[in-house]
Amino acid sequence: MNYRLSTLLADTSYSADKTEIIDIDVIDPISQIIMELSANITDDTAITAHVMECITKIELIDGSDVLFSLTGKEAEAADWYCNHNFNSPWNIYMGWGETERQIRLNFGRYLLDPVLAFDPKKFRNPQLKISLDINAGGAVPTTNKLRVWAVLFDEKKVTPVGFLMHKEIKNYVMTASGHEYTDLPRDYPYRKLFIRQQEAGTEPGQNISNIKLSEDQDKRIIVNHLPEDILRTIAMISPPIWEYIHARVATSQTSIYCTPTTRVYAVATELGDTSGAGAIATTMGDGGLIKAIAATAQKYAQLFVTGYLPHGVYEIPFGLQDQIEDWYDVTKVGSLKLDITGASGLGGTETAQVFLQQLRKY
């Protein structure tokens, strides 16, 4: 076989918060690492947050060298922008079973990219660290489960020149009309810059008033736009997000959390084998929060959801994404500064994050 799927972590259950450390003891180049989170359901009348909140940190390290470091939501957004789909777009928040999501850590431009892949032989002791807060999201879970696989090159011999590295650069509290300046690293070329702002019930573009990226004290201004401008131009190279959600809907407004955070449309119908009376209405979706209400008795519902900005993440891609030589070589820049301006009506608790996808060569 040219390729194979190898298990890095078999089905493991956790009843308390935990950081699982997994030694990467394979020797073949890795194209993707696939993680599956399952959170059990104990109260389907109380969905507290998106289930991906249960993964607070994903890190790939080699001693003190950090090769990947994102939250679960950041990693899922980066996965979306790489593949434009989810491995598991079905979200069950009903009174049986588990809520499951999968995240792919992408080391190449696409699955089984022979040029870019993570080569464990280039490192001394690579480890994957996954930190869980088992009841931070979902329908009041008391246990989480993890499964982890690696998509490997096997009999096909490849010599990757490097891999895509992902790191969060900043996580800060925004201020009303305030400028947050970030001196971005210039160590490795950029393929993508990500800016995340998520507040349940509010579109990200309502909390950010401007995004500016400039070189050498404004000698060259790369981006200087409203978030809405970025959404309607750069972001439109990506298709809309879509996912299915199954949840219980009461006769009062019920909170249901989704992945898209702007331009959200949710269509709900009753889940069942007979036709019952009473419609299900949905509204909002801003910031990943849908409000649903049943006309008569509470019902199990199935929702089709679509929208943009996964987990509130804006993507700013650099160059033709399949051509490595066309990416943004920041190593030639004297300084690189990001300026994010908060909206005037911020309440003082809203946060934003900045993270990168960079080319790291061996």
Stockholm file with secondary structure:
# STOCKHOLM 1.0

chainA/1-362         MNYRLSTLLADTSYSADKTEIIDIDVIDPISQIIMELSANITDDTAITAHVMECITKIELIDGSDVLFSLTGKEAEAADWYCNHNFNSPWNIYMGWGETERQIRLNFGRYLLDPVLAFDPKKFRNPQLKISLDINAGGAVPTTNKLRVWAVLFDEKKVTPVGFLMHKEIKNYVMTASGHEYTDLPRDYPYRKLFIRQQEAGTEPGQNISNIKLSEDQDKRIIVNHLPEDILRTIAMISPPIWEYIHARVATSQTSIYCTPTTRVYAVATELGDTSGAGAIATTMGDGGLIKAIAATAQKYAQLFVTGYLPHGVYEIPFGLQDQIEDWYDVTKVGSLKLDITGASGLGGTETAQVFLQQLRKY
#=GR chainA/1-362 SS CCEEEEEEEEEEEESSCEEEEEECCCCSCEEEEEEEEEEECSCTTCCCBCGGGGEEEEEEEETTEEEEEECHHHHHHHHHHHHSSCSCCEEEESSSSEEEEEEEEECSSSTTCSSBCBCGGGSSSEEEEEEECTTSSBSSCSCEEEEEEEEEECSSCCCCCEEEEEEEEEEEECCTTCEEEEECCCSSCEEEEEEECCBTTBCGGGTEEEEEEEETTTTEEEEEECHHHHHHTGGGGSCCEEEEEEEEECSSCEEEECSEEEEEEEEEEECSSSCCSCCEEEEECGGGEEEEEESSSCEEEEEEEEEEEETTEEEEECSCTTCGGGSBCGGGCSCEEEEEEECTTCCSCCEEEEEEEEEEEC
#=GC SS_cons         CCEEEEEEEEEEEESSCEEEEEECCCCSCEEEEEEEEEEECSCTTCCCBCGGGGEEEEEEEETTEEEEEECHHHHHHHHHHHHSSCSCCEEEESSSSEEEEEEEEECSSSTTCSSBCBCGGGSSSEEEEEEECTTSSBSSCSCEEEEEEEEEECSSCCCCCEEEEEEEEEEEECCTTCEEEEECCCSSCEEEEEEECCBTTBCGGGTEEEEEEEETTTTEEEEEECHHHHHHTGGGGSCCEEEEEEEEECSSCEEEECSEEEEEEEEEEECSSSCCSCCEEEEECGGGEEEEEESSSCEEEEEEEEEEEETTEEEEECSCTTCGGGSBCGGGCSCEEEEEEECTTCCSCCEEEEEEEEEEEC
//
